[in-house]
Amino acid sequence: MECTYCGSDLARYDPVFVEETGDDGDRRPAGAFCNFACLSAHIDEAELTYGDACEWQPDG
Ligand SMILES: [Zn+2]
Protein backbone atom coordinates (compact mmCIF):
# COMPACT_ATOMS: atom_id res chain seq x y z
CA MET A 1 0.00 0.00 0.00
CA GLU A 2 1.17 3.51 -0.83
CA CYS A 3 0.60 6.92 0.68
CA THR A 4 -2.39 8.59 -0.98
CA TYR A 5 -0.51 11.88 -1.12
CA CYS A 6 3.17 11.22 -1.82
CA GLY A 7 3.13 7.57 -2.94
CA SER A 8 5.66 6.35 -0.38
CA ASP A 9 5.57 2.71 0.67
CA LEU A 10 3.56 2.66 3.89
CA ALA A 11 5.38 -0.45 5.12
CA ARG A 12 8.20 1.87 6.17
CA TYR A 13 5.94 4.11 8.25
CA ASP A 14 3.28 4.01 10.93
CA PRO A 15 0.50 5.00 8.55
CA VAL A 16 -2.53 7.15 9.21
CA PHE A 17 -5.80 5.84 7.77
CA VAL A 18 -8.68 8.18 7.06
CA GLU A 19 -12.40 7.60 6.61
CA GLU A 20 -15.03 10.02 5.40
CA THR A 21 -18.80 10.08 5.52
CA GLY A 22 -20.44 9.88 2.11
CA ASP A 23 -23.66 11.50 0.96
CA ASP A 24 -25.55 8.37 1.98
CA GLY A 25 -24.18 8.55 5.53
CA ASP A 26 -21.95 5.51 5.21
CA ARG A 27 -18.30 5.68 6.12
CA ARG A 28 -15.79 4.83 3.45
CA PRO A 29 -12.01 4.83 3.18
CA ALA A 30 -10.67 8.22 2.16
CA GLY A 31 -6.97 7.45 2.04
CA ALA A 32 -3.87 6.25 3.79
CA PHE A 33 -0.92 8.48 4.61
CA CYS A 34 2.62 7.89 5.85
CA ASN A 35 2.25 10.68 8.44
CA PHE A 36 0.09 13.61 9.45
CA ALA A 37 2.09 16.01 7.29
CA CYS A 38 1.01 14.13 4.17
CA LEU A 39 -2.55 13.96 5.47
CA SER A 40 -2.62 17.71 6.06
CA ALA A 41 -1.12 18.47 2.66
CA HIS A 42 -3.61 16.19 0.96
CA ILE A 43 -6.52 17.91 2.70
CA ASP A 44 -5.25 21.31 1.62
CA GLU A 45 -5.13 20.21 -2.02
CA ALA A 46 -8.36 18.22 -1.94
CA GLU A 47 -10.35 21.17 -0.67
CA LEU A 48 -9.47 23.11 -3.81
CA THR A 49 -11.79 20.87 -5.80
CA TYR A 50 -14.10 19.82 -3.00
CA GLY A 51 -17.66 19.33 -4.22
CA ASP A 52 -16.69 19.14 -7.87
CA ALA A 53 -14.84 15.88 -8.18
CA CYS A 54 -14.38 12.65 -6.28
CA GLU A 55 -10.85 12.15 -7.49
CA TRP A 56 -7.84 14.39 -7.33
CA GLN A 57 -6.65 15.06 -10.88
CA PRO A 58 -3.08 16.38 -11.03
CA ASP A 59 -3.51 17.52 -14.63
CA GLY A 60 -6.73 19.37 -13.94
ZN1 LIG B 1 3.18 10.41 2.34
N, CA, C, O and the ligand as a Tripos MOL2 file, in Angstrom:
@<TRIPOS>MOLECULE
protein
  241   239    61     0     0
PROTEIN
NO_CHARGES

@<TRIPOS>ATOM
      1 N           0.8360   -1.1910    0.0000 N.3       1 MET1
      2 CA          0.0000    0.0000    0.0000 C.3       1 MET1
      3 C           0.8790    1.2510    0.0000 C.2       1 MET1
      4 O           1.9500    1.2820    0.6050 O.2       1 MET1
      5 N           0.3890    2.2890   -0.7020 N.am      2 GLU2
      6 CA          1.1670    3.5090   -0.8300 C.3       2 GLU2
      7 C           0.4170    4.6990   -0.2420 C.2       2 GLU2
      8 O          -0.8110    4.7100   -0.1710 O.2       2 GLU2
      9 N           1.1800    5.6900    0.1740 N.am      3 CYS3
     10 CA          0.5960    6.9250    0.6810 C.3       3 CYS3
     11 C          -0.2640    7.5860   -0.4010 C.2       3 CYS3
     12 O           0.1690    7.7410   -1.5420 O.2       3 CYS3
     13 N          -1.4810    7.9710   -0.0280 N.am      4 THR4
     14 CA         -2.3900    8.5940   -0.9810 C.3       4 THR4
     15 C          -1.8070    9.8960   -1.5260 C.2       4 THR4
     16 O          -2.0660   10.2700   -2.6700 O.2       4 THR4
     17 N          -1.0240   10.5760   -0.7080 N.am      5 TYR5
     18 CA         -0.5070   11.8790   -1.1230 C.3       5 TYR5
     19 C           0.8180   11.7900   -1.8700 C.2       5 TYR5
     20 O           0.9340   12.2770   -2.9940 O.2       5 TYR5
     21 N           1.8210   11.1660   -1.2420 N.am      6 CYS6
     22 CA          3.1660   11.2200   -1.8230 C.3       6 CYS6
     23 C           3.6040    9.9130   -2.4750 C.2       6 CYS6
     24 O           4.6260    9.8760   -3.1600 O.2       6 CYS6
     25 N           2.8260    8.8220   -2.2670 N.am      7 GLY7
     26 CA          3.1330    7.5690   -2.9360 C.3       7 GLY7
     27 C           4.2130    6.7390   -2.2780 C.2       7 GLY7
     28 O           4.6530    5.7410   -2.8490 O.2       7 GLY7
     29 N           4.6560    7.1290   -1.0760 N.am      8 SER8
     30 CA          5.6620    6.3510   -0.3770 C.3       8 SER8
     31 C           5.0990    5.0090    0.0820 C.2       8 SER8
     32 O           3.8980    4.8770    0.3200 O.2       8 SER8
     33 N           5.9680    4.0280    0.2020 N.am      9 ASP9
     34 CA          5.5700    2.7080    0.6660 C.3       9 ASP9
     35 C           5.2420    2.7830    2.1550 C.2       9 ASP9
     36 O           6.1160    3.0760    2.9700 O.2       9 ASP9
     37 N           3.9970    2.5200    2.5090 N.am     10 LEU10
     38 CA          3.5600    2.6630    3.8930 C.3      10 LEU10
     39 C           4.1660    1.6230    4.8160 C.2      10 LEU10
     40 O           4.0990    1.7800    6.0350 O.2      10 LEU10
     41 N           4.7540    0.5710    4.2770 N.am     11 ALA11
     42 CA          5.3800   -0.4450    5.1150 C.3      11 ALA11
     43 C           6.5330    0.1330    5.9280 C.2      11 ALA11
     44 O           6.9280   -0.4310    6.9480 O.2      11 ALA11
     45 N           7.0700    1.2630    5.4690 N.am     12 ARG12
     46 CA          8.2010    1.8730    6.1670 C.3      12 ARG12
     47 C           7.7590    2.8870    7.2080 C.2      12 ARG12
     48 O           8.5940    3.4790    7.8920 O.2      12 ARG12
     49 N           6.4500    3.0940    7.3350 N.am     13 TYR13
     50 CA          5.9360    4.1130    8.2460 C.3      13 TYR13
     51 C           4.9050    3.5120    9.1880 C.2      13 TYR13
     52 O           4.5610    2.3340    9.0890 O.2      13 TYR13
     53 N           4.4180    4.3450   10.1060 N.am     14 ASP14
     54 CA          3.2760    4.0080   10.9260 C.3      14 ASP14
     55 C           2.1040    4.7980   10.3480 C.2      14 ASP14
     56 O           1.8400    5.9240   10.7680 O.2      14 ASP14
     57 N           1.4070    4.2060    9.3890 N.am     15 PRO15
     58 CA          0.5000    4.9980    8.5520 C.3      15 PRO15
     59 C          -0.7460    5.4910    9.2690 C.2      15 PRO15
     60 O          -1.1800    4.9340   10.2770 O.2      15 PRO15
     61 N          -1.2980    6.5500    8.7130 N.am     16 VAL16
     62 CA         -2.5320    7.1500    9.2060 C.3      16 VAL16
     63 C          -3.6320    6.8330    8.1890 C.2      16 VAL16
     64 O          -3.5240    7.1770    7.0120 O.2      16 VAL16
     65 N          -4.6860    6.1740    8.6610 N.am     17 PHE17
     66 CA         -5.8010    5.8430    7.7720 C.3      17 PHE17
     67 C          -6.9740    6.7790    8.0360 C.2      17 PHE17
     68 O          -7.2800    7.1120    9.1810 O.2      17 PHE17
     69 N          -7.6180    7.1930    6.9620 N.am     18 VAL18
     70 CA         -8.6840    8.1810    7.0620 C.3      18 VAL18
     71 C          -9.9800    7.6170    6.4710 C.2      18 VAL18
     72 O          -9.9750    6.9410    5.4420 O.2      18 VAL18
     73 N         -11.0830    7.9150    7.1530 N.am     19 GLU19
     74 CA        -12.4000    7.5960    6.6120 C.3      19 GLU19
     75 C         -13.1890    8.8880    6.4580 C.2      19 GLU19
     76 O         -12.9310    9.8740    7.1480 O.2      19 GLU19
     77 N         -14.1510    8.8700    5.5440 N.am     20 GLU20
     78 CA        -15.0250   10.0200    5.3980 C.3      20 GLU20
     79 C         -16.4670    9.5280    5.3260 C.2      20 GLU20
     80 O         -16.7270    8.3630    5.0270 O.2      20 GLU20
     81 N         -17.3860   10.4270    5.6020 N.am     21 THR21
     82 CA        -18.7980   10.0820    5.5180 C.3      21 THR21
     83 C         -19.3530   10.5280    4.1740 C.2      21 THR21
     84 O         -19.2830   11.7040    3.8170 O.2      21 THR21
     85 N         -19.9050    9.5700    3.4330 N.am     22 GLY22
     86 CA        -20.4400    9.8810    2.1120 C.3      22 GLY22
     87 C         -21.8160   10.5160    2.1920 C.2      22 GLY22
     88 O         -22.3760   10.6870    3.2750 O.2      22 GLY22
     89 N         -22.3510   10.8620    1.0310 N.am     23 ASP23
     90 CA        -23.6600   11.5020    0.9640 C.3      23 ASP23
     91 C         -24.7580   10.6120    1.5400 C.2      23 ASP23
     92 O         -25.7760   11.1060    2.0260 O.2      23 ASP23
     93 N         -24.5450    9.3010    1.4820 N.am     24 ASP24
     94 CA        -25.5500    8.3700    1.9850 C.3      24 ASP24
     95 C         -25.3650    8.0800    3.4700 C.2      24 ASP24
     96 O         -26.1070    7.2790    4.0390 O.2      24 ASP24
     97 N         -24.3860    8.7220    4.1040 N.am     25 GLY25
     98 CA        -24.1820    8.5550    5.5330 C.3      25 GLY25
     99 C         -23.2710    7.4070    5.9090 C.2      25 GLY25
    100 O         -22.9400    7.2370    7.0820 O.2      25 GLY25
    101 N         -22.8600    6.6130    4.9260 N.am     26 ASP26
    102 CA        -21.9520    5.5080    5.2060 C.3      26 ASP26
    103 C         -20.5170    5.9990    5.2470 C.2      26 ASP26
    104 O         -20.1450    6.9460    4.5560 O.2      26 ASP26
    105 N         -19.7150    5.3320    6.0760 N.am     27 ARG27
    106 CA        -18.3000    5.6850    6.1180 C.3      27 ARG27
    107 C         -17.5600    4.8800    5.0660 C.2      27 ARG27
    108 O         -17.8880    3.7240    4.8000 O.2      27 ARG27
    109 N         -16.5710    5.5020    4.4790 N.am     28 ARG28
    110 CA        -15.7870    4.8310    3.4480 C.3      28 ARG28
    111 C         -14.3380    5.2950    3.5570 C.2      28 ARG28
    112 O         -14.0600    6.3960    4.0320 O.2      28 ARG28
    113 N         -13.4220    4.4420    3.1120 N.am     29 PRO29
    114 CA        -12.0070    4.8280    3.1780 C.3      29 PRO29
    115 C         -11.7260    6.0520    2.3300 C.2      29 PRO29
    116 O         -12.1840    6.1450    1.1910 O.2      29 PRO29
    117 N         -10.9760    6.9860    2.8790 N.am     30 ALA30
    118 CA        -10.6700    8.2170    2.1610 C.3      30 ALA30
    119 C          -9.1820    8.3240    1.8290 C.2      30 ALA30
    120 O          -8.7620    9.2260    1.1050 O.2      30 ALA30
    121 N          -8.3890    7.3910    2.3680 N.am     31 GLY31
    122 CA         -6.9740    7.4490    2.0370 C.3      31 GLY31
    123 C          -6.1120    6.8970    3.1390 C.2      31 GLY31
    124 O          -6.5760    6.6620    4.2550 O.2      31 GLY31
    125 N          -4.8470    6.6910    2.8150 N.am     32 ALA32
    126 CA         -3.8660    6.2520    3.7870 C.3      32 ALA32
    127 C          -2.6130    7.0960    3.5860 C.2      32 ALA32
    128 O          -2.1930    7.3420    2.4550 O.2      32 ALA32
    129 N          -2.0240    7.5340    4.6860 N.am     33 PHE33
    130 CA         -0.9220    8.4850    4.6050 C.3      33 PHE33
    131 C           0.2310    8.0450    5.4950 C.2      33 PHE33
    132 O           0.0100    7.4280    6.5380 O.2      33 PHE33
    133 N           1.4540    8.3540    5.0960 N.am     34 CYS34
    134 CA          2.6150    7.8910    5.8510 C.3      34 CYS34
    135 C           2.7910    8.6910    7.1400 C.2      34 CYS34
    136 O           3.4480    8.2220    8.0700 O.2      34 CYS34
    137 N           2.2120    9.8930    7.2070 N.am     35 ASN35
    138 CA          2.2480   10.6820    8.4370 C.3      35 ASN35
    139 C           1.2330   11.8110    8.3440 C.2      35 ASN35
    140 O           0.5870   11.9940    7.3120 O.2      35 ASN35
    141 N           1.0980   12.5620    9.4230 N.am     36 PHE36
    142 CA          0.0940   13.6150    9.4520 C.3      36 PHE36
    143 C           0.4450   14.7800    8.5310 C.2      36 PHE36
    144 O          -0.4430   15.5220    8.1110 O.2      36 PHE36
    145 N           1.7120   14.9480    8.2160 N.am     37 ALA37
    146 CA          2.0950   16.0070    7.2930 C.3      37 ALA37
    147 C           1.5150   15.7450    5.9050 C.2      37 ALA37
    148 O           1.0160   16.6590    5.2490 O.2      37 ALA37
    149 N           1.5860   14.4850    5.4630 N.am     38 CYS38
    150 CA          1.0080   14.1330    4.1700 C.3      38 CYS38
    151 C          -0.5120   14.2450    4.2240 C.2      38 CYS38
    152 O          -1.1360   14.6930    3.2620 O.2      38 CYS38
    153 N          -1.1000   13.8460    5.3280 N.am     39 LEU39
    154 CA         -2.5500   13.9610    5.4730 C.3      39 LEU39
    155 C          -2.9800   15.4220    5.3600 C.2      39 LEU39
    156 O          -3.9240   15.7470    4.6390 O.2      39 LEU39
    157 N          -2.2840   16.2910    6.0730 N.am     40 SER40
    158 CA         -2.6160   17.7140    6.0650 C.3      40 SER40
    159 C          -2.4500   18.3070    4.6680 C.2      40 SER40
    160 O          -3.2960   19.0770    4.2140 O.2      40 SER40
    161 N          -1.3770   17.9540    3.9950 N.am     41 ALA41
    162 CA         -1.1250   18.4670    2.6580 C.3      41 ALA41
    163 C          -2.1920   17.9880    1.6830 C.2      41 ALA41
    164 O          -2.6460   18.7370    0.8190 O.2      41 ALA41
    165 N          -2.5820   16.7310    1.8370 N.am     42 HIS42
    166 CA         -3.6150   16.1850    0.9580 C.3      42 HIS42
    167 C          -4.9350   16.9200    1.1610 C.2      42 HIS42
    168 O          -5.6270   17.2350    0.1930 O.2      42 HIS42
    169 N          -5.2820   17.1920    2.4110 N.am     43 ILE43
    170 CA         -6.5220   17.9100    2.7020 C.3      43 ILE43
    171 C          -6.4810   19.2910    2.0740 C.2      43 ILE43
    172 O          -7.4660   19.7290    1.4790 O.2      43 ILE43
    173 N          -5.3660   19.9790    2.1950 N.am     44 ASP44
    174 CA         -5.2500   21.3120    1.6190 C.3      44 ASP44
    175 C          -5.5050   21.2870    0.1130 C.2      44 ASP44
    176 O          -6.1860   22.1630   -0.4190 O.2      44 ASP44
    177 N          -4.9580   20.2840   -0.5720 N.am     45 GLU45
    178 CA         -5.1320   20.2070   -2.0190 C.3      45 GLU45
    179 C          -6.5340   19.7380   -2.3780 C.2      45 GLU45
    180 O          -7.1370   20.2430   -3.3250 O.2      45 GLU45
    181 N          -7.0510   18.7800   -1.6300 N.am     46 ALA46
    182 CA         -8.3590   18.2160   -1.9440 C.3      46 ALA46
    183 C          -9.4530   19.2710   -1.8250 C.2      46 ALA46
    184 O         -10.4180   19.2550   -2.5890 O.2      46 ALA46
    185 N          -9.3090   20.1760   -0.8840 N.am     47 GLU47
    186 CA        -10.3500   21.1740   -0.6680 C.3      47 GLU47
    187 C         -10.4830   22.1410   -1.8430 C.2      47 GLU47
    188 O         -11.5110   22.7980   -2.0070 O.2      47 GLU47
    189 N          -9.4210   22.2210   -2.6660 N.am     48 LEU48
    190 CA         -9.4710   23.1130   -3.8140 C.3      48 LEU48
    191 C         -10.5370   22.6800   -4.8080 C.2      48 LEU48
    192 O         -11.1070   23.5080   -5.5180 O.2      48 LEU48
    193 N         -10.8020   21.3820   -4.8540 N.am     49 THR49
    194 CA        -11.7930   20.8740   -5.8030 C.3      49 THR49
    195 C         -12.9540   20.2240   -5.0760 C.2      49 THR49
    196 O         -13.7340   19.4900   -5.6830 O.2      49 THR49
    197 N         -13.0740   20.4820   -3.7930 N.am     50 TYR50
    198 CA        -14.1010   19.8230   -3.0040 C.3      50 TYR50
    199 C         -15.4870   20.1580   -3.5390 C.2      50 TYR50
    200 O         -15.8100   21.3220   -3.7800 O.2      50 TYR50
    201 N         -16.3040   19.1180   -3.7210 N.am     51 GLY51
    202 CA        -17.6570   19.3300   -4.2160 C.3      51 GLY51
    203 C         -17.7750   19.2030   -5.7270 C.2      51 GLY51
    204 O         -18.8790   19.0710   -6.2550 O.2      51 GLY51
    205 N         -16.6530   19.2410   -6.4220 N.am     52 ASP52
    206 CA        -16.6880   19.1430   -7.8660 C.3      52 ASP52
    207 C         -16.2950   17.7600   -8.3710 C.2      52 ASP52
    208 O         -16.8280   17.2770   -9.3710 O.2      52 ASP52
    209 N         -15.3640   17.1350   -7.6750 N.am     53 ALA53
    210 CA        -14.8350   15.8750   -8.1810 C.3      53 ALA53
    211 C         -14.5460   14.9310   -7.0170 C.2      53 ALA53
    212 O         -14.2180   15.3620   -5.9120 O.2      53 ALA53
    213 N         -14.6730   13.6570   -7.2890 N.am     54 CYS54
    214 CA        -14.3770   12.6510   -6.2800 C.3      54 CYS54
    215 C         -12.8980   12.3030   -6.2810 C.2      54 CYS54
    216 O         -12.3720   11.8060   -5.2850 O.2      54 CYS54
    217 N         -12.2400   12.5590   -7.3740 N.am     55 GLU55
    218 CA        -10.8510   12.1540   -7.4890 C.3      55 GLU55
    219 C          -9.9770   13.3800   -7.7290 C.2      55 GLU55
    220 O         -10.3440   14.3150   -8.4400 O.2      55 GLU55
    221 N          -8.7950   13.3300   -7.0980 N.am     56 TRP56
    222 CA         -7.8390   14.3900   -7.3290 C.3      56 TRP56
    223 C          -7.1800   14.1710   -8.6880 C.2      56 TRP56
    224 O          -6.6610   13.0870   -8.9570 O.2      56 TRP56
    225 N          -7.1980   15.1880   -9.5430 N.am     57 GLN57
    226 CA         -6.6500   15.0610  -10.8820 C.3      57 GLN57
    227 C          -5.4840   16.0290  -11.0390 C.2      57 GLN57
    228 O          -5.6880   17.2340  -11.1880 O.2      57 GLN57
    229 N          -4.2640   15.5040  -11.0070 N.am     58 PRO58
    230 CA         -3.0770   16.3820  -11.0330 C.3      58 PRO58
    231 C          -2.9750   17.2050  -12.3070 C.2      58 PRO58
    232 O          -2.3270   18.2520  -12.3110 O.2      58 PRO58
    233 N          -3.5980   16.7550  -13.3830 N.am     59 ASP59
    234 CA         -3.5090   17.5160  -14.6300 C.3      59 ASP59
    235 C          -4.6400   18.5300  -14.7600 C.2      59 ASP59
    236 O          -4.6630   19.3260  -15.6990 O.2      59 ASP59
    237 N          -5.5730   18.4990  -13.8210 N.am     60 GLY60
    238 CA         -6.7340   19.3680  -13.9370 C.3      60 GLY60
    239 C          -6.3650   20.7960  -13.5830 C.2      60 GLY60
    240 O          -7.2180   21.6820  -13.6230 O.2      60 GLY60
    241 ZN          3.1810   10.4090    2.3380 Zn       61 ZN61
@<TRIPOS>BOND
     1     1     2 1
     2     2     3 1
     3     3     4 2
     4     3     5 am
     5     5     6 1
     6     6     7 1
     7     7     8 2
     8     7     9 am
     9     9    10 1
    10    10    11 1
    11    11    12 2
    12    11    13 am
    13    13    14 1
    14    14    15 1
    15    15    16 2
    16    15    17 am
    17    17    18 1
    18    18    19 1
    19    19    20 2
    20    19    21 am
    21    21    22 1
    22    22    23 1
    23    23    24 2
    24    23    25 am
    25    25    26 1
    26    26    27 1
    27    27    28 2
    28    27    29 am
    29    29    30 1
    30    30    31 1
    31    31    32 2
    32    31    33 am
    33    33    34 1
    34    34    35 1
    35    35    36 2
    36    35    37 am
    37    37    38 1
    38    38    39 1
    39    39    40 2
    40    39    41 am
    41    41    42 1
    42    42    43 1
    43    43    44 2
    44    43    45 am
    45    45    46 1
    46    46    47 1
    47    47    48 2
    48    47    49 am
    49    49    50 1
    50    50    51 1
    51    51    52 2
    52    51    53 am
    53    53    54 1
    54    54    55 1
    55    55    56 2
    56    55    57 am
    57    57    58 1
    58    58    59 1
    59    59    60 2
    60    59    61 am
    61    61    62 1
    62    62    63 1
    63    63    64 2
    64    63    65 am
    65    65    66 1
    66    66    67 1
    67    67    68 2
    68    67    69 am
    69    69    70 1
    70    70    71 1
    71    71    72 2
    72    71    73 am
    73    73    74 1
    74    74    75 1
    75    75    76 2
    76    75    77 am
    77    77    78 1
    78    78    79 1
    79    79    80 2
    80    79    81 am
    81    81    82 1
    82    82    83 1
    83    83    84 2
    84    83    85 am
    85    85    86 1
    86    86    87 1
    87    87    88 2
    88    87    89 am
    89    89    90 1
    90    90    91 1
    91    91    92 2
    92    91    93 am
    93    93    94 1
    94    94    95 1
    95    95    96 2
    96    95    97 am
    97    97    98 1
    98    98    99 1
    99    99   100 2
   100    99   101 am
   101   101   102 1
   102   102   103 1
   103   103   104 2
   104   103   105 am
   105   105   106 1
   106   106   107 1
   107   107   108 2
   108   107   109 am
   109   109   110 1
   110   110   111 1
   111   111   112 2
   112   111   113 am
   113   113   114 1
   114   114   115 1
   115   115   116 2
   116   115   117 am
   117   117   118 1
   118   118   119 1
   119   119   120 2
   120   119   121 am
   121   121   122 1
   122   122   123 1
   123   123   124 2
   124   123   125 am
   125   125   126 1
   126   126   127 1
   127   127   128 2
   128   127   129 am
   129   129   130 1
   130   130   131 1
   131   131   132 2
   132   131   133 am
   133   133   134 1
   134   134   135 1
   135   135   136 2
   136   135   137 am
   137   137   138 1
   138   138   139 1
   139   139   140 2
   140   139   141 am
   141   141   142 1
   142   142   143 1
   143   143   144 2
   144   143   145 am
   145   145   146 1
   146   146   147 1
   147   147   148 2
   148   147   149 am
   149   149   150 1
   150   150   151 1
   151   151   152 2
   152   151   153 am
   153   153   154 1
   154   154   155 1
   155   155   156 2
   156   155   157 am
   157   157   158 1
   158   158   159 1
   159   159   160 2
   160   159   161 am
   161   161   162 1
   162   162   163 1
   163   163   164 2
   164   163   165 am
   165   165   166 1
   166   166   167 1
   167   167   168 2
   168   167   169 am
   169   169   170 1
   170   170   171 1
   171   171   172 2
   172   171   173 am
   173   173   174 1
   174   174   175 1
   175   175   176 2
   176   175   177 am
   177   177   178 1
   178   178   179 1
   179   179   180 2
   180   179   181 am
   181   181   182 1
   182   182   183 1
   183   183   184 2
   184   183   185 am
   185   185   186 1
   186   186   187 1
   187   187   188 2
   188   187   189 am
   189   189   190 1
   190   190   191 1
   191   191   192 2
   192   191   193 am
   193   193   194 1
   194   194   195 1
   195   195   196 2
   196   195   197 am
   197   197   198 1
   198   198   199 1
   199   199   200 2
   200   199   201 am
   201   201   202 1
   202   202   203 1
   203   203   204 2
   204   203   205 am
   205   205   206 1
   206   206   207 1
   207   207   208 2
   208   207   209 am
   209   209   210 1
   210   210   211 1
   211   211   212 2
   212   211   213 am
   213   213   214 1
   214   214   215 1
   215   215   216 2
   216   215   217 am
   217   217   218 1
   218   218   219 1
   219   219   220 2
   220   219   221 am
   221   221   222 1
   222   222   223 1
   223   223   224 2
   224   223   225 am
   225   225   226 1
   226   226   227 1
   227   227   228 2
   228   227   229 am
   229   229   230 1
   230   230   231 1
   231   231   232 2
   232   231   233 am
   233   233   234 1
   234   234   235 1
   235   235   236 2
   236   235   237 am
   237   237   238 1
   238   238   239 1
   239   239   240 2
@<TRIPOS>SUBSTRUCTURE
     1 MET1         2 RESIDUE 1 A MET
     2 GLU2         6 RESIDUE 1 A GLU
     3 CYS3        10 RESIDUE 1 A CYS
     4 THR4        14 RESIDUE 1 A THR
     5 TYR5        18 RESIDUE 1 A TYR
     6 CYS6        22 RESIDUE 1 A CYS
     7 GLY7        26 RESIDUE 1 A GLY
     8 SER8        30 RESIDUE 1 A SER
     9 ASP9        34 RESIDUE 1 A ASP
    10 LEU10       38 RESIDUE 1 A LEU
    11 ALA11       42 RESIDUE 1 A ALA
    12 ARG12       46 RESIDUE 1 A ARG
    13 TYR13       50 RESIDUE 1 A TYR
    14 ASP14       54 RESIDUE 1 A ASP
    15 PRO15       58 RESIDUE 1 A PRO
    16 VAL16       62 RESIDUE 1 A VAL
    17 PHE17       66 RESIDUE 1 A PHE
    18 VAL18       70 RESIDUE 1 A VAL
    19 GLU19       74 RESIDUE 1 A GLU
    20 GLU20       78 RESIDUE 1 A GLU
    21 THR21       82 RESIDUE 1 A THR
    22 GLY22       86 RESIDUE 1 A GLY
    23 ASP23       90 RESIDUE 1 A ASP
    24 ASP24       94 RESIDUE 1 A ASP
    25 GLY25       98 RESIDUE 1 A GLY
    26 ASP26      102 RESIDUE 1 A ASP
    27 ARG27      106 RESIDUE 1 A ARG
    28 ARG28      110 RESIDUE 1 A ARG
    29 PRO29      114 RESIDUE 1 A PRO
    30 ALA30      118 RESIDUE 1 A ALA
    31 GLY31      122 RESIDUE 1 A GLY
    32 ALA32      126 RESIDUE 1 A ALA
    33 PHE33      130 RESIDUE 1 A PHE
    34 CYS34      134 RESIDUE 1 A CYS
    35 ASN35      138 RESIDUE 1 A ASN
    36 PHE36      142 RESIDUE 1 A PHE
    37 ALA37      146 RESIDUE 1 A ALA
    38 CYS38      150 RESIDUE 1 A CYS
    39 LEU39      154 RESIDUE 1 A LEU
    40 SER40      158 RESIDUE 1 A SER
    41 ALA41      162 RESIDUE 1 A ALA
    42 HIS42      166 RESIDUE 1 A HIS
    43 ILE43      170 RESIDUE 1 A ILE
    44 ASP44      174 RESIDUE 1 A ASP
    45 GLU45      178 RESIDUE 1 A GLU
    46 ALA46      182 RESIDUE 1 A ALA
    47 GLU47      186 RESIDUE 1 A GLU
    48 LEU48      190 RESIDUE 1 A LEU
    49 THR49      194 RESIDUE 1 A THR
    50 TYR50      198 RESIDUE 1 A TYR
    51 GLY51      202 RESIDUE 1 A GLY
    52 ASP52      206 RESIDUE 1 A ASP
    53 ALA53      210 RESIDUE 1 A ALA
    54 CYS54      214 RESIDUE 1 A CYS
    55 GLU55      218 RESIDUE 1 A GLU
    56 TRP56      222 RESIDUE 1 A TRP
    57 GLN57      226 RESIDUE 1 A GLN
    58 PRO58      230 RESIDUE 1 A PRO
    59 ASP59      234 RESIDUE 1 A ASP
    60 GLY60      238 RESIDUE 1 A GLY
    61 ZN61       241 GROUP 0 **** ****
